[in-house]
Amino acid sequence: MIPREFYSSDITDSQWQLVEPHLPKAKTGGRKRKTSLREILNAIFYMPRTGCAWRLLPHDFPKWRTLYGYFQPWHEDGTRILFSGWRILLVGL
């Protein structure tokens, strides 16, 4: 797979090392994850930065339904609040 173009809203490698341990782990016994959590976060962080709607995300991000499938439970369980805090903290890195 060809790596996609870097967006200014993307998480850097050093930021990813800080964030990854705090993300929900994959459930056991089911299908393996096909989509990178880093790419999911990159897309979620891209949206408020650009004002982009789910369905209008660039095609080099995962499909919007996949992204929303991760975002919705995180929104409901409070993980989304962490996203806001991470983004503020990570901007300085």
N, C-alpha and C positions, 0 to 999 in steps of 0.2 A: 504494500500500500504506500502510495506517495504521501510524504508528510504535507500537511496543509500549510498555508501561509500563516505566519504568526500575527495575531491581532494584539493591539495594545492592551486589551482587557484580559489577555491570557495570563495564567498563573506561570510564574517562572519556576525553574527547577528548585531553587531554594525555598520558594513559597510552598511548593507542592510537598516538600519534605516536612514542613511544619503542619500542613493541613491534613495530609493523608491519614495519619494515625487516628484522627478524630472522626473520620467518616464511618458510617455504618458498614459493617463487614457483610460480605455476601452470605446469603442463607445457605445452609448445608443441605444436601440431598436433592437439589433442583438442578436446572440447567446452569451451565457456567455463564458468567457475564460475558456478553459479546461487546459491550460498549465500555470504554474507559471512563472511570469516574472523573478523571482529570478533564477529559473532553466535555463531560456533562457539566462540570463546574465552569469550564471555560465558556460554554454557551450560556449558562445561567448568569455569569458575570458580564457577558457581552450585552445582554438584553437591557439592563438599566443604563448602561454606558451609552448605548446607541438609541434607546427608545424603540427597539425592534419588537414586534409581536412574535409570538411563538411560531406561527405559520410562515413568517417572513424571514426567519433566520437563514443565513447563508447556507448553501447546500453542502459545504464542507464540514459542517457540524453534524452530529447525529440527528436522526429524524426527530421532528418536534414532538411527536407522540411519545417517543422513547424518553426524551428529556422531561416532558411533562409527567410521565409515569414515575420518574425519580423525584421531581420537584414537589409534586402534590403531597406525598407522605411526609417529606422533609418539612414542608410548610406547616402541616398539621401537627407534627411532633416537636416543633420548635427548632429543628436543625436550621431552618431558614434564618432565624435570628442570629445563629452563629455565622452564617454567610455574610451578613452585614458587618458583624464585628471583625471577621477575618479580612474582609475587603479593606476595611479601614486600617487594620493593623498591617496588612501586607503591602499597602501602597508605599510605605516607607522603606521596604526592602529593595 
